[in-house]
Amino acid sequence: MASNVNPTVRRRRLGMELRKLREDKGMTAEQVAERLLVSQSKISRLENGRRSISQRDVRDLCDVYEVEDRRLVDSLMQMAKDSRQQGWWHAFGDIPYSVYIGLETDAASLRTYEPQMVPGLLQTPEYAHALIRGAVPETSPADVEKRVQVRMHRQKRLSETDNNNPEVGPLRLWAVIDEAALRRRVGDAQLMARQLEFLIEQSEQPHVTVQVMPFGMGAHPGMTGQYAILEFPDATDSTVVYIEGVTSDLYLEKANDVQMYSVMYEHLRAQALNVEQTREFIAGIIDDFGGKNR
């Protein structure tokens, strides 16, 4: 494993290796937790990459699993050391969805459905400011600015290669957006018109696809809510379905879960307006907001 892979992905890979060792040993997470006098949730979070893994954790787990290959132990210990390094987003302090940012930073492609807002990777700074102030009203002005800066930094993946994986080009983004997200006024009419113009501009990039799900389509598979599917350039990294929550987020990696959401997304893409229809549709909403001159 390359040492420059971001820490979130390092933790996931290390967690998968530790889970494999446990399963090869024929032990349950409960049995391991009992042996180490820790909670079962700690073992699960270590294996899922949701918790920072120390070299001591690796040593203790390798002892329980009776790993005799010293090179393997040393390799896992180095992975643990690397996984504790910080990604670029840590410079901004406490970010509520830092795990997701780590995954997005290293992803090769992202498929997302947004029913209520323009996707973060396609937002203008002004729209992001107004959205965060309205959606999280108790957030201080300083924290609003910090969140906007993080959002703008994330957008670099749409125009740059991934520095962790230079062979991987810009993030491949496919966004299906509900009509409600485009008509909901965030800020004033001018701000919305500029946001929608920016959305059209971004959709003209070869690696960015935007489709609108119009009200007239009626019931569709996205009515259960927002979600995103992240895929990675390394075949050893499993695809992740991300569902954002108010107090906690959900990350699904089981093959059946990923398959279900992937099939749902194919239905969404099939039912939504195509790319050209989408641009015409958005242009019509821009006119409703008064266009560029109001």
DALINPE-V880666 format. One record per helix or strand of 2 or more residues. SS is the DSSP state (H for helix, E for strand). FROM is the first residue (numbers start at 1). TO is the last residue. Records with the same first field share a line. If there is no record, write none. Layout:
SS: FROM-TO / FROM-TO
//
This chain:
H: 7-25 / 29-36 / 40-48 / 55-64 / 70-83 / 88-92 / 98-106 / 120-122 / 125-135 / 141-158 / 179-183 / 189-203 / 215-217 / 221-224 / 255-271 / 275-288 / 291-293
E: 107-114 / 172-178 / 208-213 / 227-232 / 240-243 / 250-252
//
